Amino acid sequence: MSASQQAFDSRELRQVLGAFVTGVTVITTLDRQGRPHGLTANSFSSVSLDPPLILWSQSLASPSHPVFREADRFVVNILADDQVDISNRFARGGADKFAGCQTDPGLGGVPLIRGCAAYLECRRIDSFPGGDHVVFLGKVERIERSGSQSLVFGGGRYLVAQPHDIGTLGAGSGANIARLKAVRVATRALVELSDELDETLGLGVWGNMGPTIVRWEESSQPISENLRTGLVLPVLTSATGLAFAAWLPPETTASFIDAELAQGGVDTASSDTAALAQRLAEIRATGMVRLLGTDAFADLYGTRISAICLPVFDPTGAMVLALTAIGASDRLDIGESGRLVTGLRACAATLSQRLGGLPPSSIPQEEQSQ
Ligand SMILES: Cc1cc2nc3c(=O)[nH]c(=O)nc-3n(C[C@H](O)[C@H](O)[C@H](O)COP(=O)(O)O)c2cc1C
């Protein structure tokens, strides 16, 4: 297909290819004078187990391409997750890539970079033209694995791999294990959402002191320097607290609510049992808490804030996490159809589904349509 017929450009193609997450390797070899060469490559792939074959591809524009085209051997150094600097070093041009880099000689003297997760020492048995790249096929002659975690690359960024042991939570899962897993999954989602929305987001759990923020993700305009992990919030005057009050069993929250009512300082919407019951019922009906301009946290954040909070449910239907967004009330848009509310709603619904919580049919209509 000619370039003019393509419905995508190379930038879009790169982005799509970046959705395929890979490890990172540095391919090393020696030139005829015995000088080491190497480049960072994530085009590496296994081909065959018997015989043991692998491939990688190199850009024809790589200054080191003439060397690799000539070389009989190469080593695939699979980088460990603490070798981002090595990856960056070998992704740059220049003759001094090996200066200060600790290596050991492998078969034929080809350098093995110290500290890698694994090594494949290969003989080049073939090469194939592949557009603006050449594909090298290598026969694996010696292998080694160090046990270090591998570096990961995807979406144009270095990543760290974690085992995917979440699945759906079985009926036998203890509540604490369920919550730990939920925090792990939600933390990743929160980081992505905060990057996307550029708002301050918090992850709340019900701790032994009540509503507790276990993770903050700041926006580029942090609301305050007082965003402490472990911050315990009031039940009746915080969005996070009200969400737990609305969805946790009343016996869990009752003593905290009684203590706060006895202290006073609660707004009229929550000041007696009947008013509070109605407010919590409204929260359940809308599926979220919205606090528009409250001074309750002026001491903490130094400003009047608005906040919203969405619940995340576990497989037993219990609220396991609170997703909260806060911001100065004069700039945070907590409108029903705004980006923030829409984004948090979708995130909370997805998390509940991933945790085996709400089945799709029990998610409010408006969320399903997103
Ligand atoms: C994560 C990552 C993966 C890369 N994968 C490849 C690859 O598979 N093939 C390639 O030719 N260049 C790849 N590159 C780019 C080369 O590392 C870069 O062009 C390098 O400068 C080539 O080395 P040279 O200048 O010594 O020839 C990659 C770079 C990065 C950061």
The ligand as a Gaussian input file, in Angstrom:
#p B3LYP/6-31G(d) Opt

LIG

0 1
 C       12.961000       1.319000      24.342000
 C       13.691000       1.469000      23.045000
 C       13.617000       0.464000      22.091000
 C       14.291000       0.571000      20.880000
 N       14.201000      -0.465000      19.988000
 C       14.890000      -0.405000      18.830000
 C       14.872000      -1.516000      17.917000
 O       14.248000      -2.525000      18.170000
 N       15.588000      -1.402000      16.767000
 C       16.306000      -0.277000      16.458000
 O       16.939000      -0.223000      15.405000
 N       16.352000       0.796000      17.308000
 C       15.677000       0.740000      18.496000
 N       15.746000       1.785000      19.391000
 C       16.535000       2.971000      19.032000
 C       18.042000       2.701000      19.174000
 O       18.362000       2.253000      20.485000
 C       18.815000       3.982000      18.885000
 O       18.506000       4.422000      17.589000
 C       20.303000       3.833000      19.028000
 O       20.917000       5.085000      18.944000
 C       20.923000       2.983000      17.951000
 O       22.285000       2.794000      18.274000
 P       23.455000       3.324000      17.311000
 O       23.230000       4.816000      17.160000
 O       24.723000       2.999000      18.021000
 O       23.310000       2.579000      16.032000
 C       15.074000       1.703000      20.592000
 C       15.161000       2.713000      21.557000
 C       14.471000       2.602000      22.770000
 C       14.586000       3.694000      23.790000

